[in-house]
Amino acid sequence: MRRRDVRRSAVPEWGPGRLLTLVVVAALVALAVLAGVVLAVVGVLSEEKPGSADAARQRDAVSPDTSSRDALAATSMQTADPDDALPGPVSLQAAGVIELPRTTADGPADVPTGFPRTPEGALAQLAAIDVTAMQTGSMDGVRRVIAEWAAPGGPTPETWSGVAGMASLLSAAGLSGAGSPQLAIVVRPAMGLIKGTVGPQFAVVCVNLEFTVTLEQTSRIAIADCQRMAWVGDRWVIGAGPEPAPAPSVWPGTDTAIAAGWRDLRHV
């Protein structure tokens, strides 16, 4: 059983309960954004002038059906109780495995890259983006990452769910946007799933991240992230459009996680 201690004191006290609370708040804010409560739908294509039928035909010839991408991203996923994101008993079941390719290069904003144009490559790239951004522990850090890793029409340094989550965490901790040397955030991509693809250059993928947050005490929680991933040039980036419907945030390796469709991640 989980026990929650509520302490009142004139002096703020950073016990495990309060740390867990601030991380849960950050997670809920991020999930709200992922669900579309905060993020506005941004136009993907520039406005066409009257009589630009040739331009439209050329656009349609090189781009997958946008409506199919939107439908895939918006499809609802299984929900979970907030308590399911907290550490729980390890399952005796064997989860499926997704084999992720390893990074072969360093990309912008110090994000590992070089993953192949496959759904597994898209998932590996999303994991690298999330880990790098959140482990900066600062608003500038997450903003620099999304500025380099979102396609035009995608999340921005003002709208990305990762930015909202970091702002909530730092605010709850009583810290400025610069973070603190005493704050340590370690993020581990533990499980993942591939929601679907539309052609070889678009995939909606989800990663289940294990957060370990330390500020005098240490607390842990799972936070899931789903994104549209688009192949642009020679790499995967977070694609245009609203962020997808959220995947359930559940503690990795539990019966609940496996039942929700999460699979273990293994680098090959």
N, C-alpha and C positions, 0 to 999 in steps of 0.2 A: 504494500500500500504506500501511496505517496503522501507525505505529510507536508503541509504548508504552514510556515510560521509567520505570523503577522506581528511585527514589533513596532511600537511607537516610542519615539525618542526625540528629544529636542535636537540631537545631533544625528544627521543622516548616517545610517550604518549599512555598509555594503556586505550583507550576509548573502548566502546562496539563494534565499527566497527572493530578495530584491533583485539580484542579478537575473534570476530566471524570469522574473516579471518583466524586466526591461527588454529582455530578448524576445519574450512572447509578444510584447507590444510591437516590437519591430517586425516580427514575423507576420502579425495580423495586418499591419499597415501594408507590408509588401504584398500579401495575398489580396487585400482589397484592391490594390492597384492592378494586380494581375487579373482580377475578375472584371476590370473595366470600370470600377467605381470612380477612380480618379483620372485614369488615362483617357484622353480624348482620342477619337478616331482621326488620324491624320491622312490626308490625301496622298496616294502613292504616285500618281502620275500627274504631270503638269497639265494645266488646262489647255484644251485644244481650241484652235481657232476655227470658225466656221469654214467649211469646205476642206478640212484637213483629213479627208477620208483616206488618202494615200498614207499619211502618217499613222493613222489608226490601224490600217491593215499591216503596216510594217511593225508596229508595236505588238499587235496580236500574234504576228508570225514568230516573234522571238521570245515572248513571255508566256508562261503557263497561265491558265485560266485563273484570274484573280479571285473570282467568286469561289472556286474550289479551295483556294488557299484560305480564304476567310471562313468558309464552312468548316474546314478541318480545324483551324485555330479555335473557333468558337464552340466546337462540340464540348459539352460539359463532361466532366470526369467525376470519378467517385469522390465522395466527401469523407472527411474523417473528423473525429472529435479532437478538440484542441489538446486534450491530455495525451492523445496518441503520438504527439510530437515529442513528448518527454521520454527519457530513457526507460526502456521496458525490457521484459525478459526475451532473451535470444531464442528464436524459433528452432525447433528440431528439424523443420522441413528444409529441404535444399532448394533455394531459390534458383531461378534461371540465371544465366550469365550473359552479359553483353561484353564482348571483347572490344576494347577501345584501342585505336592506334596511338602510338606514342608521338609526342611532339618532335619535329625535326628542325625547328627554327624559332627564333625569338621575334615576336611581332611588335607592333606599336603599343605603347604604354606598358611595356614589359610583359605582355601577355604571350604565353607560348602559342605557337601556331605551326603550320606545315602539315595539317591533317588532310587526308584525302577527301575527294568529293563523293562521300558515301554518308548514309544516315549515321553510322557510327562515328565518322569524322565530324559531323555536325554536333553530335552529342559531346564528343571530346573537346571541341572548341568552346561550346557553351560552358562546360565545366571549368575550362581554363579562364574564361572571361569572369565567371562568378567568383572563383577562388582569388584571382588577382585583385579584383575590385574590392571585395569585402575584407580581405586581409590588410588592405591599406589602413583601415580604421579611421578614415578621414573623409570629409566631403570632397575635398580636392581630388583625392585618390579615385573615388568611384566615378566622379565626373570626367576625369581624364580618360578612364577606361571606356566608358560608354561613348564618349565623343569620337573615339577611334574605332569603335567596333559595332556601330549601328549604321545601317544603310539610310539614305535619305528617305524621310517619311517614317522612320522607325523611332524608338525611344530616344529622348534627348537628355542632356545633363539636368534638365528640370523635371522631366516626366518619368524617367526610368524607375521601375520598382526598386532596383538596388539603391538608388539615390534616396528614395523615400524611406526604405528600411534603415539605411545608415543614419539619416537625419533623426529618425525616431529613437534609435539606439543611443546616439550621442546625447540627445535631449534628455532621455530618461536617466542617463548616467550623470547628468549635470555637467557635461563637457561641452566645449566649443566645437565648431566644425573641424578644427585641426586635430581633434582627438586628444590622446594623452599617452605619454611614455608608459604609464602604468596600465593602460588598456591593451590587452592582447586578444586578437581574434584569429583563431585557427579554423580553417574551413576544409573539410574533406569530402569530396564527391564519393558517396558510398554506394548509391543505387541509381538506376536510371531507367527510362523507358522511351521508346520511339513511338510517338502518337500516330505518325503517318507521314507520307511524302506526296508531293505533287510534282511529278517529273524528277529529273536527276539533280535539279538545282534548288529545290525547296523542301524543307522538312520541318515538322514541329516536333521538338524533342524536349524531354524533361529530365532534370537531375535532382536527386534527393541529397541534400547537403547536410552533413553533420557539423554543427557549429559548436566550438568550444570557446567560451568567452570568459576571460579572466580579468578581474579588477579587485585585487586583494583575495577574493575567493573565485572559484571556478564553477561555472554552470554549463550545461549542454542542452541542445535542442536541435531538432531536425527542421529544416526549412526547404520546401520544394520550389523549383523554378522551372517554368515552361516558357519557351521562346520560339518564335518563327526564326528559322535559320535559312539564309539565302546565300548561294554561292555567287560571289561578286569578284571578278578578276581571277585571283588565284587562291582565295581563302573564303571560309565561312564567316559571315557576319550576322548580327541580329537584324532580321528583315523588316521591311516597311509594314505598317499597319498596327492596330492595337495589340497589346500583349495577349497571349492566348488565355483561355479559361484555365484556372489553376489546377494543378495536380494535388492530391492529398499530401500534407506534410505529416509523415509518420516516421517513428524511430526506425532506422535501418536494421534489417535482419529480424524483425519481429513477425509474428503470424499476420498481423494487420498489414504490414508493409508488403508481404508476399501476396496476400489476398487482394491488395489494391493494384497488383500488376507490376510492382517494382522488381527489378532484377539487379543482381550484384554486378558491379563494374570490375572488369579485369583488364589491365593493360597488357598488350601483346607486343 
